[in-house]
Amino acid sequence: MKRIYLNLFILILLVGFWTGCDDQMTGFDKAGGYYGEPSDLQSVTAESLPGQILLRWEVPADSGYQLVKISYYDYLTEKNVVEVASVYTDSLLVDNTRARYGDYEFTLQPFNSNREGGNPVTITAQSGAATVTTKITATKVTLTAGQLSTNYQEPTEGPIANLLDGNVSTFFHTRWSSPQSPMPHYIQIDLNEPLQNFKFYYQNRNGSQVGAENLQVQISNDGMIWETVAEITSGLPSASKGEFTSEIFQPGRTFTHFRYNVTKTYGSKNYFNMAEFALYDVLIEVYDPEVDEIE
């Protein structure tokens, strides 16, 4: 009985051995790998790109390897990283690198299908500076009629409160009745909170429009001394219901008073009108990967 058990045990070992060999050979055939000595990598180079490093190498016709293991230290994550490239690949793009870290050291080593390593190649490279990105968020400033004023309100129509009613069929009008006053005529906004970066929007009156051809964009902190941050002398709409959105103004300081100051109208009238007006608080967020940490 003991002899039977011993023979059975030996048979199981033999079957396992040959099964393992078959599996290994099957894996070899399917992968197309090599069990010989891995050939050396040729012409290994590195190219600096914005926030990236591109590694390249030549794959010989008789490569003698199945994969390339690329090892390096990632300064951002503070971890050692291992990437794997197949024999069908001749490059690796390493992302999220930074010029501020100086040299990166990469070790490239070929391996055959039996996981036997060939001669490693070490190369140092520097990243190009990562791209600076800018995020812009514009928030409409909530205004009330009490915050708006003008130097020449037409007494018979077009109250300035109409600029905020959301109705393009109503309008604001500076004085057209006698006695008229020469330009400039302005819309002034007294802010409840200081602004810094800003832009504005307006829409011309619906019919019988007289819009600004030239205007000054002005700011102040006391409502008496005014600074002109821009003069706009082209590109303003002249058509009925014409719309205009300004560029973003960055005066470099905060302010509490704003003026839309019209110096010339289309047709050189001594008055202007407008349907809607809006002021926007603009937040500009600049992210420089070479300075700022990843959030």
ABEGO torsion letter per residue (X at the ends): XAAAAAAAAAAAAAAAAAAAAAAAAAAAAAAGBBABBBBBBBGBBBBBBBGBBBBBBBBBABAGBABBBBBBBBAAAGBBBBBBBBAABABBBBBGBBAAAEBBBBBBBBBBAAGBBBBBBBBBBBBBBBBBBBBBBBBBBBBBAAABBBABBBAABGBAAAAAAGBAABBBBBBABOBBBBOBBBBBBBBABBBBBBBBBBBBBBEGBBBBABBBBBBBAAGABBBBABBBABGBBABBGBBBBBBBBBAGBBBABBBBBBABBBGGBABBBBABBBBBBBBBBBBBAAABBBX
